[in-house]
Amino acid sequence: MGGNSFTSGMRGPNNLVFKDGQHIRFGFPSYKLGGTIMGERTIETIGSCTFEDLTNNRKCVLLMTTYKHTGFLGRSSSGCKDKFEGIIYNSTPLSGSAESIKKNYSKDIEFVQEVKKLKDIKKVICQVNGSWLENCIIDR
């Protein structure tokens, strides 16, 4: 990515509460805009997104890019900047505490780097992957 870049995102938490009492809390992904001064104009999703089913103690965590680069001089890369991957799982009891909201939805969000490092997984329900430009595949 050439030129200057900056990061932006709509923070939450955002809440969906249905008539039957079902409550989903989620946050939108963050975006990195490049090429604002010079170079190619780009937009890239970054970080992770969390969806919490507060009624059933389930979570979905999506890592918003599969793109990885390594090395400094002999730089190599793999994955794709528009692809995401993650899991839906039964979680330890979810909390609406100020600390939980700060960790998952504020400007100080702690993005998940690797799904396997999540500490609140009781049981994985299914895999999620796809592209924010094309599709979302759940458990395939």
MIPA-175897 format. One record per atom (N, C-alpha, C): residue in three letters; chain; atom name; x, z, y. Coordinates in nm, 4 decimals, decimal comma. Atoms other than C-alpha are relative to their C-alpha. Example, Ala and Ser with C-alpha at 12.3 -4.5 7.8 and 13.67 -1.06 7.14 Angstrom:
BEGIN
Ala;A;N;0,0890;0,0000;-0,1190;
Ala;A;CA;1,2300;0,7800;-0,4500;
Ala;A;C;0,0900;0,0000;0,1200;
Ser;A;N;-0,0820;-0,0060;-0,1190;
Ser;A;CA;1,3670;0,7140;-0,1060;
Ser;A;C;-0,0770;0,0730;0,1090;
end
This chain:
BEGIN
Met;A;N;0,0846;0,0000;-0,1154;
Met;A;CA;0,0000;0,0000;0,0000;
Met;A;C;0,0899;0,0000;0,1227;
Gly;A;N;-0,0829;0,0089;-0,1187;
Gly;A;CA;0,1504;-0,1017;0,3300;
Gly;A;C;-0,0644;0,0679;0,1181;
Gly;A;N;0,0530;-0,0548;-0,1251;
Gly;A;CA;0,1110;0,0479;0,6730;
Gly;A;C;-0,0404;0,1449;-0,0109;
Asn;A;N;0,0462;-0,1380;-0,0034;
Asn;A;CA;-0,0474;0,3778;0,7666;
Asn;A;C;-0,1238;0,0164;-0,0864;
Ser;A;N;0,1207;-0,0268;0,0763;
Ser;A;CA;-0,3191;0,5448;0,5643;
Ser;A;C;-0,0529;0,1370;0,0377;
Phe;A;N;0,0561;-0,1325;-0,0184;
Phe;A;CA;-0,5574;0,8350;0,5953;
Phe;A;C;-0,1031;0,0240;-0,1078;
Thr;A;N;0,0909;-0,0391;0,1056;
Thr;A;CA;-0,7842;1,0247;0,3595;
Thr;A;C;-0,1283;0,0535;0,0605;
Ser;A;N;0,1296;-0,0454;-0,0476;
Ser;A;CA;-1,1530;1,0886;0,4063;
Ser;A;C;-0,0910;0,0236;-0,1185;
Gly;A;N;0,0991;-0,0219;0,1047;
Gly;A;CA;-1,4449;1,2132;0,2020;
Gly;A;C;-0,1152;0,0803;0,0536;
Met;A;N;0,1158;-0,0797;-0,0374;
Met;A;CA;-1,7916;1,3543;0,2354;
Met;A;C;0,0035;0,1255;-0,0859;
Arg;A;N;-0,0076;-0,1247;0,0738;
Arg;A;CA;-1,7750;1,7168;0,1369;
Arg;A;C;-0,1401;0,0513;-0,0283;
Gly;A;N;0,1279;-0,0585;0,0394;
Gly;A;CA;-2,0519;1,9168;-0,0184;
Gly;A;C;0,0076;0,1491;0,0180;
Pro;A;N;0,0690;0,0509;0,1164;
Pro;A;CA;-2,1840;2,0883;-0,1925;
Pro;A;C;-0,1301;-0,0724;0,0362;
Asn;A;N;0,1279;0,0689;-0,0099;
Asn;A;CA;-2,4761;1,8501;-0,2285;
Asn;A;C;-0,0842;0,0507;-0,1156;
Asn;A;N;0,0865;-0,0592;0,1012;
Asn;A;CA;-2,7740;1,9812;-0,4216;
Asn;A;C;-0,1216;-0,0866;-0,0278;
Leu;A;N;0,1249;0,0606;0,0444;
Leu;A;CA;-3,0513;1,8178;-0,6219;
Leu;A;C;-0,0769;0,1089;-0,0726;
Val;A;N;0,0833;-0,0997;0,0662;
Val;A;CA;-3,3283;2,0620;-0,7084;
Val;A;C;-0,1332;-0,0682;-0,0311;
Phe;A;N;0,1202;0,0679;0,0446;
Phe;A;CA;-3,6147;1,9189;-0,9123;
Phe;A;C;-0,1173;0,0968;-0,0076;
Lys;A;N;0,1220;-0,0800;0,0047;
Lys;A;CA;-3,9749;2,0403;-0,9313;
Lys;A;C;-0,0002;0,1018;-0,1126;
Asp;A;N;-0,0009;-0,0904;0,1154;
Asp;A;CA;-3,9158;2,1952;-1,2735;
Asp;A;C;0,1087;0,1068;0,0083;
Gly;A;N;-0,1038;-0,1017;-0,0189;
Gly;A;CA;-3,6261;2,4040;-1,1356;
Gly;A;C;0,1402;-0,0467;-0,0342;
Gln;A;N;-0,1325;0,0543;0,0325;
Gln;A;CA;-3,3391;2,1871;-1,2646;
Gln;A;C;0,0821;-0,0114;0,1284;
His;A;N;-0,0842;-0,0031;-0,1202;
His;A;CA;-3,0479;2,2259;-1,0188;
His;A;C;0,1362;-0,0619;-0,0312;
Ile;A;N;-0,1284;0,0680;0,0138;
Ile;A;CA;-2,7525;1,9866;-0,9960;
Ile;A;C;0,0745;0,0113;0,1322;
Arg;A;N;-0,0851;-0,0087;-0,1197;
Arg;A;CA;-2,4685;2,0494;-0,7498;
Arg;A;C;0,1162;-0,0958;-0,0205;
Phe;A;N;-0,1065;0,0990;0,0154;
Phe;A;CA;-2,2094;1,7797;-0,6809;
Phe;A;C;0,0687;-0,0261;0,1328;
Gly;A;N;-0,0742;0,0436;-0,1172;
Gly;A;CA;-1,9524;1,6450;-0,4408;
Gly;A;C;0,0352;-0,1472;-0,0138;
Phe;A;N;-0,0399;0,1400;-0,0002;
Phe;A;CA;-1,8605;1,2904;-0,3426;
Phe;A;C;0,1512;-0,0111;-0,0124;
Pro;A;N;-0,1453;0,0168;0,0081;
Pro;A;CA;-1,5142;1,1479;-0,4092;
Pro;A;C;0,0622;-0,0127;0,1386;
Ser;A;N;-0,0748;0,0234;-0,1237;
Ser;A;CA;-1,2471;1,1262;-0,1411;
Ser;A;C;0,0556;-0,1415;-0,0047;
Tyr;A;N;-0,0501;0,1370;-0,0102;
Tyr;A;CA;-1,1149;0,7939;-0,0189;
Tyr;A;C;0,1273;-0,0033;0,0816;
Lys;A;N;-0,1245;0,0213;-0,0727;
Lys;A;CA;-0,7775;0,6761;0,1004;
Lys;A;C;-0,0054;-0,1424;0,0556;
Leu;A;N;0,0045;0,1287;-0,0676;
Leu;A;CA;-0,7801;0,3937;0,3547;
Leu;A;C;0,1401;-0,0365;0,0439;
Gly;A;N;-0,1346;0,0433;-0,0348;
Gly;A;CA;-0,4596;0,1952;0,3968;
Gly;A;C;-0,0022;-0,1281;0,0816;
Gly;A;N;-0,0137;0,1230;-0,0759;
Gly;A;CA;-0,3368;-0,0854;0,6166;
Gly;A;C;-0,0717;0,0026;0,1332;
Thr;A;N;0,0723;-0,0072;-0,1270;
Thr;A;CA;-0,4995;0,0418;0,9347;
Thr;A;C;0,0850;-0,0495;0,1163;
Ile;A;N;-0,0901;0,0476;-0,1054;
Ile;A;CA;-0,1944;-0,0447;1,1478;
Ile;A;C;0,0645;-0,1316;-0,0409;
Met;A;N;-0,0638;0,1222;0,0503;
Met;A;CA;-0,0144;-0,3014;0,9349;
Met;A;C;-0,0116;-0,0048;-0,1512;
Gly;A;N;0,0102;0,0162;0,1441;
Gly;A;CA;-0,0164;-0,4374;0,5826;
Gly;A;C;-0,1417;-0,0310;-0,0422;
Glu;A;N;0,1294;0,0342;0,0579;
Glu;A;CA;-0,3033;-0,5144;0,3515;
Glu;A;C;-0,0984;0,1148;0,0155;
Arg;A;N;0,1053;-0,1019;-0,0122;
Arg;A;CA;-0,6302;-0,3272;0,4212;
Arg;A;C;-0,0467;0,0366;-0,1394;
Thr;A;N;0,0406;-0,0473;0,1323;
Thr;A;CA;-0,7137;-0,1161;0,1157;
Thr;A;C;-0,0867;0,1236;0,0123;
Ile;A;N;0,0747;-0,1247;0,0140;
Ile;A;CA;-0,9591;0,1544;0,0145;
Ile;A;C;0,0071;0,0404;-0,1469;
Glu;A;N;-0,0236;-0,0496;0,1356;
Glu;A;CA;-0,9000;0,3708;-0,2898;
Glu;A;C;-0,0673;0,1354;-0,0156;
Thr;A;N;0,0530;-0,1334;0,0272;
Thr;A;CA;-1,0954;0,6592;-0,4417;
Thr;A;C;0,1142;0,0835;-0,0566;
Ile;A;N;-0,1063;-0,0890;0,0458;
Ile;A;CA;-0,8734;0,9593;-0,5088;
Ile;A;C;-0,0587;0,1333;-0,0435;
Gly;A;N;0,0395;-0,1349;0,0384;
Gly;A;CA;-0,8914;1,3036;-0,6597;
Gly;A;C;-0,0969;0,0023;-0,1166;
Ser;A;N;0,0977;-0,0172;0,1070;
Ser;A;CA;-1,1810;1,4142;-0,8757;
Ser;A;C;-0,1364;0,0324;0,0597;
Cys;A;N;0,1386;-0,0346;-0,0362;
Cys;A;CA;-1,5585;1,4619;-0,8595;
Cys;A;C;-0,0526;0,0978;-0,1034;
Thr;A;N;0,0602;-0,0963;0,0912;
Thr;A;CA;-1,7462;1,7534;-1,0088;
Thr;A;C;-0,1509;-0,0010;0,0189;
Phe;A;N;0,1454;-0,0120;0,0027;
Phe;A;CA;-2,1142;1,7581;-1,1046;
Phe;A;C;-0,0296;0,1235;-0,0838;
Glu;A;N;0,0297;-0,1230;0,0714;
Glu;A;CA;-2,2544;2,0965;-1,2071;
Glu;A;C;-0,1503;0,0114;-0,0240;
Asp;A;N;0,1388;-0,0263;0,0371;
Asp;A;CA;-2,5817;2,1469;-1,3941;
Asp;A;C;-0,0124;0,1522;-0,0038;
Leu;A;N;0,0046;-0,1456;-0,0119;
Leu;A;CA;-2,6431;2,5030;-1,2758;
Leu;A;C;-0,1067;0,0624;-0,0890;
Thr;A;N;0,1059;-0,0498;0,0858;
Thr;A;CA;-2,9541;2,5358;-1,4925;
Thr;A;C;0,0476;0,0178;-0,1437;
Asn;A;N;-0,0417;-0,0003;0,1406;
Asn;A;CA;-2,7811;2,4616;-1,8245;
Asn;A;C;0,1488;0,0279;-0,0221;
Asn;A;N;-0,1444;-0,0255;0,0095;
Asn;A;CA;-2,4158;2,5536;-1,7527;
Asn;A;C;0,0750;-0,1178;-0,0613;
Arg;A;N;-0,0724;0,1202;0,0407;
Arg;A;CA;-2,2930;2,1969;-1,7977;
Arg;A;C;0,0708;-0,0573;0,1206;
Lys;A;N;-0,0760;0,0631;-0,1073;
Lys;A;CA;-2,0348;2,0108;-1,5953;
Lys;A;C;0,0417;-0,1405;-0,0406;
Cys;A;N;-0,0630;0,1294;0,0181;
Cys;A;CA;-1,9107;1,6588;-1,5531;
Cys;A;C;0,1140;-0,0041;0,1010;
Val;A;N;-0,1166;0,0138;-0,0868;
Val;A;CA;-1,5612;1,6162;-1,4124;
Val;A;C;0,0534;-0,1407;-0,0185;
Leu;A;N;-0,0515;0,1367;0,0019;
Leu;A;CA;-1,4470;1,2653;-1,3213;
Leu;A;C;0,1293;-0,0070;0,0783;
Leu;A;N;-0,1248;0,0286;-0,0698;
Leu;A;CA;-1,0883;1,1766;-1,2352;
Leu;A;C;-0,0174;-0,1398;0,0578;
Met;A;N;0,0426;0,1215;-0,0680;
Met;A;CA;-1,1365;0,9021;-0,9785;
Met;A;C;0,0984;-0,1157;-0,0031;
Thr;A;N;-0,0888;0,1142;0,0193;
Thr;A;CA;-0,8385;0,6851;-1,0670;
Thr;A;C;0,0796;0,0190;-0,1270;
Thr;A;N;-0,0855;-0,0054;0,1187;
Thr;A;CA;-0,6487;0,6001;-1,3837;
Thr;A;C;0,1391;-0,0520;0,0342;
Tyr;A;N;-0,1267;0,0573;-0,0443;
Tyr;A;CA;-0,3618;0,4537;-1,1780;
Tyr;A;C;0,1074;0,1080;0,0051;
Lys;A;N;-0,1145;-0,0924;-0,0023;
Lys;A;CA;-0,0268;0,6251;-1,2321;
Lys;A;C;0,1250;-0,0811;0,0271;
His;A;N;-0,1296;0,0649;-0,0195;
His;A;CA;0,3157;0,5325;-1,1026;
His;A;C;0,1100;0,1023;-0,0209;
Thr;A;N;-0,1136;-0,0869;0,0290;
Thr;A;CA;0,6517;0,6727;-1,2044;
Thr;A;C;0,1265;-0,0630;0,0548;
Gly;A;N;-0,1300;0,0495;-0,0445;
Gly;A;CA;1,0089;0,6420;-1,0912;
Gly;A;C;0,0081;-0,0166;0,1501;
Phe;A;N;-0,0237;0,0191;-0,1432;
Phe;A;CA;1,1621;0,5927;-0,7499;
Phe;A;C;0,0561;-0,1401;0,0231;
Leu;A;N;-0,0595;0,1325;-0,0146;
Leu;A;CA;1,3938;0,2934;-0,7682;
Leu;A;C;-0,0565;-0,0979;-0,1026;
Gly;A;N;0,0543;0,0844;0,1059;
Gly;A;CA;1,2770;0,1529;-1,1010;
Gly;A;C;-0,1470;0,0324;-0,0214;
Arg;A;N;0,1396;-0,0415;0,0023;
Arg;A;CA;0,9103;0,2144;-1,0224;
Arg;A;C;-0,0811;-0,0831;-0,1003;
Ser;A;N;0,0920;0,0674;0,0905;
Ser;A;CA;0,6555;0,1325;-1,2934;
Ser;A;C;-0,1381;0,0619;0,0163;
Ser;A;N;0,1356;-0,0509;-0,0170;
Ser;A;CA;0,2799;0,1711;-1,2981;
Ser;A;C;-0,0864;-0,0370;-0,1195;
Ser;A;N;0,0979;0,0274;0,1042;
Ser;A;CA;-0,0146;0,1815;-1,5364;
Ser;A;C;-0,1368;0,0405;0,0523;
Gly;A;N;0,1349;-0,0346;-0,0407;
Gly;A;CA;-0,3916;0,2110;-1,5091;
Gly;A;C;-0,0492;-0,0886;0,1126;
Cys;A;N;0,0642;0,0802;-0,1038;
Cys;A;CA;-0,6160;0,0842;-1,2329;
Cys;A;C;-0,0583;0,0917;0,1071;
Lys;A;N;0,0448;-0,0838;-0,1102;
Lys;A;CA;-0,7129;0,2187;-0,8899;
Lys;A;C;-0,1515;0,0139;0,0100;
Asp;A;N;0,1453;-0,0122;-0,0080;
Asp;A;CA;-1,0880;0,1540;-0,9317;
Asp;A;C;-0,0621;0,0635;-0,1249;
Lys;A;N;0,0512;-0,0580;0,1242;
Lys;A;CA;-1,1218;0,3062;-1,2815;
Lys;A;C;-0,0067;0,1521;0,0089;
Phe;A;N;0,0105;-0,1451;0,0093;
Phe;A;CA;-1,2389;0,6612;-1,3472;
Phe;A;C;-0,0187;0,0390;-0,1456;
Glu;A;N;0,0200;-0,0533;0,1350;
Glu;A;CA;-1,2485;0,8791;-1,6559;
Glu;A;C;-0,0286;0,1488;0,0105;
Gly;A;N;0,0315;-0,1416;-0,0022;
Gly;A;CA;-1,3792;1,2216;-1,7409;
Gly;A;C;-0,0811;0,0414;-0,1205;
Ile;A;N;0,0799;-0,0545;0,1093;
Ile;A;CA;-1,5994;1,4364;-1,9607;
Ile;A;C;-0,1217;0,0727;0,0549;
Ile;A;N;0,1135;-0,0896;-0,0224;
Ile;A;CA;-1,9360;1,6086;-1,9686;
Ile;A;C;0,0148;0,1091;-0,1043;
Tyr;A;N;-0,0239;-0,1099;0,0942;
Tyr;A;CA;-1,9137;1,9525;-2,1251;
Tyr;A;C;-0,0840;0,1213;0,0315;
Asn;A;N;0,0613;-0,1305;-0,0198;
Asn;A;CA;-2,0783;2,2873;-2,1784;
Asn;A;C;0,1069;0,0883;0,0612;
Ser;A;N;-0,0949;-0,0795;-0,0766;
Ser;A;CA;-1,9148;2,5257;-1,9350;
Ser;A;C;-0,0255;0,1486;-0,0172;
Thr;A;N;0,0232;-0,1428;-0,0148;
Thr;A;CA;-1,8624;2,8952;-1,9059;
Thr;A;C;-0,0993;0,0149;0,1145;
Pro;A;N;0,1028;-0,0126;-0,1036;
Pro;A;CA;-2,1352;3,0337;-1,6769;
Pro;A;C;0,0506;-0,0409;0,1391;
Leu;A;N;-0,0358;0,0522;-0,1315;
Leu;A;CA;-2,1305;2,8561;-1,3406;
Leu;A;C;-0,0418;0,0975;0,1083;
Ser;A;N;0,0238;-0,0934;-0,1090;
Ser;A;CA;-2,1243;3,0425;-1,0161;
Ser;A;C;-0,0246;-0,0753;0,1293;
Gly;A;N;0,0222;0,0577;-0,1320;
Gly;A;CA;-2,2497;2,9662;-0,6691;
Gly;A;C;0,0754;0,0784;0,1052;
Ser;A;N;-0,0739;-0,0855;-0,0916;
Ser;A;CA;-1,9975;3,2019;-0,5160;
Ser;A;C;0,0732;-0,0814;0,1059;
Ala;A;N;-0,0730;0,0655;-0,1091;
Ala;A;CA;-1,8186;3,1186;-0,1919;
Ala;A;C;0,1340;-0,0527;-0,0488;
Glu;A;N;-0,1296;0,0439;0,0531;
Glu;A;CA;-1,4900;3,0941;-0,3848;
Glu;A;C;-0,0150;-0,1285;-0,0818;
Ser;A;N;0,0261;0,1196;0,0804;
Ser;A;CA;-1,6358;2,8392;-0,6298;
Ser;A;C;-0,0293;-0,1200;0,0899;
Ile;A;N;0,0344;0,1087;-0,0924;
Ile;A;CA;-1,7786;2,6306;-0,3450;
Ile;A;C;0,1238;-0,0455;0,0760;
Lys;A;N;-0,1233;0,0369;-0,0701;
Lys;A;CA;-1,4478;2,6416;-0,1557;
Lys;A;C;0,0926;-0,0804;-0,0908;
Lys;A;N;-0,0895;0,0661;0,0957;
Lys;A;CA;-1,2525;2,5373;-0,4668;
Lys;A;C;-0,0466;-0,1414;-0,0340;
Asn;A;N;0,0528;0,1267;0,0474;
Asn;A;CA;-1,4831;2,2489;-0,5597;
Asn;A;C;-0,0539;-0,0944;0,1075;
Tyr;A;N;0,0723;0,0852;-0,0943;
Tyr;A;CA;-1,6403;2,1190;-0,2368;
Tyr;A;C;0,0480;0,0037;0,1451;
Ser;A;N;-0,0392;-0,0130;-0,1404;
Ser;A;CA;-1,4610;2,2190;0,0845;
Ser;A;C;0,1146;-0,0946;0,0353;
Lys;A;N;-0,1166;0,0791;-0,0405;
Lys;A;CA;-1,1837;2,0540;0,2836;
Lys;A;C;0,1257;0,0443;-0,0750;
Asp;A;N;-0,1131;-0,0515;0,0783;
Asp;A;CA;-0,9478;2,2692;0,0706;
Asp;A;C;-0,0199;-0,0223;-0,1502;
Ile;A;N;0,0342;0,0268;0,1399;
Ile;A;CA;-1,0779;2,1183;-0,2551;
Ile;A;C;0,1248;-0,0048;-0,0886;
Glu;A;N;-0,1072;0,0041;0,0986;
Glu;A;CA;-0,8592;2,1627;-0,5625;
Glu;A;C;-0,0356;-0,1089;-0,1013;
Phe;A;N;0,0310;0,1105;0,0893;
Phe;A;CA;-0,8712;1,8233;-0,7337;
Phe;A;C;0,0521;0,0279;-0,1400;
Val;A;N;-0,0426;-0,0087;0,1394;
Val;A;CA;-0,8558;1,8223;-1,1122;
Val;A;C;0,0985;-0,1137;-0,0241;
Gln;A;N;-0,1016;0,1003;0,0278;
Gln;A;CA;-0,5406;1,6388;-1,2202;
Gln;A;C;-0,0090;-0,0541;-0,1422;
Glu;A;N;0,0099;0,0382;0,1413;
Glu;A;CA;-0,5955;1,6348;-1,5984;
Glu;A;C;-0,1173;0,0736;-0,0626;
Val;A;N;0,1171;-0,0592;0,0638;
Val;A;CA;-0,9164;1,6928;-1,7921;
Val;A;C;0,0409;0,1048;-0,1029;
Lys;A;N;-0,0412;-0,0936;0,1059;
Lys;A;CA;-0,7269;1,8663;-2,0735;
Lys;A;C;0,0442;0,1360;0,0553;
Lys;A;N;-0,0414;-0,1278;-0,0592;
Lys;A;CA;-0,6194;2,1403;-1,8285;
Lys;A;C;-0,1167;0,0822;0,0547;
Leu;A;N;0,1166;-0,0774;-0,0442;
Leu;A;CA;-0,9768;2,2503;-1,7446;
Leu;A;C;-0,0112;0,1257;-0,0842;
Lys;A;N;0,0010;-0,1282;0,0695;
Lys;A;CA;-1,0153;2,6168;-1,8341;
Lys;A;C;-0,1404;0,0498;-0,0346;
Asp;A;N;0,1356;-0,0503;0,0213;
Asp;A;CA;-1,3960;2,6493;-1,8408;
Asp;A;C;-0,0788;-0,0784;-0,1050;
Ile;A;N;0,0670;0,0805;0,1027;
Ile;A;CA;-1,4726;2,4112;-2,1321;
Ile;A;C;-0,0359;0,0871;-0,1201;
Lys;A;N;0,0438;-0,0641;0,1241;
Lys;A;CA;-1,6823;2,5663;-2,4092;
Lys;A;C;-0,0086;-0,1040;-0,1108;
Lys;A;N;0,0134;0,1072;0,0984;
Lys;A;CA;-1,7641;2,2381;-2,5860;
Lys;A;C;-0,0172;-0,1326;0,0739;
Val;A;N;0,0118;0,1337;-0,0590;
Val;A;CA;-1,7129;1,8722;-2,4896;
Val;A;C;-0,1234;-0,0668;-0,0585;
Ile;A;N;0,1206;0,0710;0,0423;
Ile;A;CA;-2,0423;1,6814;-2,5025;
Ile;A;C;0,0297;-0,1483;-0,0186;
Cys;A;N;-0,0314;0,1424;0,0101;
Cys;A;CA;-1,9152;1,3294;-2,4325;
Cys;A;C;0,1051;-0,0412;0,1030;
Gln;A;N;-0,0968;0,0611;-0,0903;
Gln;A;CA;-1,6599;1,1074;-2,2588;
Gln;A;C;-0,0747;-0,0865;0,1015;
Val;A;N;0,0544;0,0871;-0,1038;
Val;A;CA;-1,7323;0,9197;-1,9351;
Val;A;C;0,1159;-0,0833;0,0533;
Asn;A;N;-0,1021;0,0836;-0,0622;
Asn;A;CA;-1,5362;0,6221;-1,8037;
Asn;A;C;-0,0661;-0,1221;0,0610;
Gly;A;N;0,0526;0,1201;-0,0629;
Gly;A;CA;-1,5798;0,3100;-1,5989;
Gly;A;C;0,0773;-0,0364;0,1250;
Ser;A;N;-0,0579;0,0470;-0,1250;
Ser;A;CA;-1,5105;0,1533;-1,2620;
Ser;A;C;-0,1016;0,0220;0,1108;
Trp;A;N;0,0952;-0,0195;-0,1093;
Trp;A;CA;-1,6634;0,2499;-0,9300;
Trp;A;C;-0,0397;-0,1336;0,0626;
Leu;A;N;0,0385;0,1326;-0,0454;
Leu;A;CA;-1,6800;-0,1258;-0,8628;
Leu;A;C;-0,0922;-0,0710;-0,0999;
Glu;A;N;0,0710;0,0755;0,1028;
Glu;A;CA;-1,8471;-0,2252;-1,1915;
Glu;A;C;-0,1016;0,0783;-0,0806;
Asn;A;N;0,0881;-0,0636;0,0967;
Asn;A;CA;-1,9953;0,0243;-1,4371;
Asn;A;C;0,0369;0,1449;-0,0256;
Cys;A;N;-0,0248;-0,1364;0,0463;
Cys;A;CA;-2,0245;0,3756;-1,5778;
Cys;A;C;-0,0448;0,0045;-0,1453;
Ile;A;N;0,0299;-0,0047;0,1427;
Ile;A;CA;-2,0063;0,4190;-1,9546;
Ile;A;C;0,0069;0,1457;-0,0436;
Ile;A;N;0,0076;-0,1381;0,0451;
Ile;A;CA;-2,1176;0,7507;-2,0996;
Ile;A;C;-0,0037;0,0011;-0,1520;
Asp;A;N;-0,0104;-0,0207;0,1449;
Asp;A;CA;-2,0088;0,8372;-2,4567;
Asp;A;C;-0,0020;-0,1290;-0,0794;
Arg;A;N;-0,0106;0,1233;0,0782;
Arg;A;CA;-1,9043;0,5018;-2,5869;
Arg;A;C;0,1405;-0,0153;-0,0527;
end
